[in-house]
């Protein structure tokens, strides 16, 4: 979580994409839900590799399976076919080893716990002692700019602050991998811009690998090293777009032609993947 | 002060309706009394006034109940067998013991049902069946059966109070333990939390509002259970015994008075639990 405790992320593109250092490897993954109206193919033949330190966004219309894919990586859903490896482990082994932190669409803070005790929740469960918990909570609050709010209850915080607290909670036990499912979906544009910048800084500082589900094209282009464009019915990967802006990018890059061209490619992909159902 | 007005209005309306009902229901009885006494020169005012002050009315008037309450609660020594404090204390003791047993049983069953899903299907029908048997039919049998094992006195009545109070607590607590949002449960799963950790850190605190609501219903049910149980063995005393005696001898004033003490007991228990609930919730959510 702190700069010191994490080995600095590999900077050159070649080492980042080397297969040896793949954090996520997915091959031939499909997932079918049995519903009352018959089977639904949420995911079909997904193949994907994510190298250490990458920021990968998943974008696509509702029902394209992006959340399901993230949940499958987290062992919250069980695939019907195919293989997922997280740090060369199966998802349930990775979950048992606490390899990832998960940020949900809603903050899901426990209302009877203060912000500090919410951040300490995973630490309590994983058996960290009290002094270590306090140290990590303070560091976490600082990391998401919530120092001084530790003693507040969730209802006393704005939506953006609550979501920041939930990010601090996901990072408190220092997992290598951060899974984020539309974390800023419910927030307004201004707060979202601010949090995007903060998240980018956090990623730069911690060197985590991030999988990030979103609906927003500018958000995906602004944050990512790779953008996975998905299409629905059945959910599959339509395109993977590389996006190599410098790591210390500012919001202003959104007005550059390079940014526009990547955004256009994403938009095009979304439209193509969608075209057959009018 | 603003909130007092609607309350007073309702109390006033209830009193008016009660007096009217008492006058109407007792009038024919009072007319028969006049006939027996060969009195014919009575006015309507006499009739109304006398109907509201009969010794054994069909429906006693509010002031009759109040004066009887004063006599039996405040003006009689609490050790006297006529005192409603004496009988109320007996009922309270049975209620509290029964309620504590019922609450422990109710919460225990809820914990078992929530931790072992397959048990819900096999246990719930029995739990529900236990409550479909009319308690008035079951109570004497429980007393007789426990008597076989030389269990007498407070215990059989507490058992019946417990029998009535555990059910709403089980149902409420099962609902409470299942109340956390699916995301909050998923979160525990992402931490690989054990079932015990999920229970202690999520399900139990999340059930707090349900806990106090269930306790209120359970406490009120325990009072009913204790009073019904007392009907089976009236020589032991208690508010139920007073109700039974009153109905033997047509002492309607006595019945209504005992009824009011029972209601007050119930209301006090529910009020106390409500207060504890509000205090706890304020501490849990609002005080750092």
Boltz contact constraints between the chains, C-beta under 6 A:
constraints:
  - contact:
      token1: [A, 74]
      token2: [B, 190]
      max_distance: 6.0
  - contact:
      token1: [A, 76]
      token2: [B, 186]
      max_distance: 6.0
  - contact:
      token1: [A, 95]
      token2: [B, 192]
      max_distance: 6.0
  - contact:
      token1: [A, 96]
      token2: [B, 192]
      max_distance: 6.0
  - contact:
      token1: [A, 102]
      token2: [B, 190]
      max_distance: 6.0
  - contact:
      token1: [A, 104]
      token2: [B, 183]
      max_distance: 6.0
  - contact:
      token1: [A, 106]
      token2: [B, 183]
      max_distance: 6.0
  - contact:
      token1: [A, 108]
      token2: [B, 183]
      max_distance: 6.0
  - contact:
      token1: [A, 108]
      token2: [B, 184]
      max_distance: 6.0
  - contact:
      token1: [A, 108]
      token2: [B, 187]
      max_distance: 6.0
  - contact:
      token1: [A, 112]
      token2: [B, 205]
      max_distance: 6.0
  - contact:
      token1: [A, 112]
      token2: [B, 284]
      max_distance: 6.0
  - contact:
      token1: [A, 112]
      token2: [B, 285]
      max_distance: 6.0
  - contact:
      token1: [A, 122]
      token2: [B, 191]
      max_distance: 6.0
  - contact:
      token1: [A, 125]
      token2: [B, 191]
      max_distance: 6.0
  - contact:
      token1: [A, 125]
      token2: [B, 193]
      max_distance: 6.0
  - contact:
      token1: [A, 125]
      token2: [B, 197]
      max_distance: 6.0
  - contact:
      token1: [A, 151]
      token2: [B, 288]
      max_distance: 6.0
  - contact:
      token1: [A, 153]
      token2: [B, 285]
      max_distance: 6.0
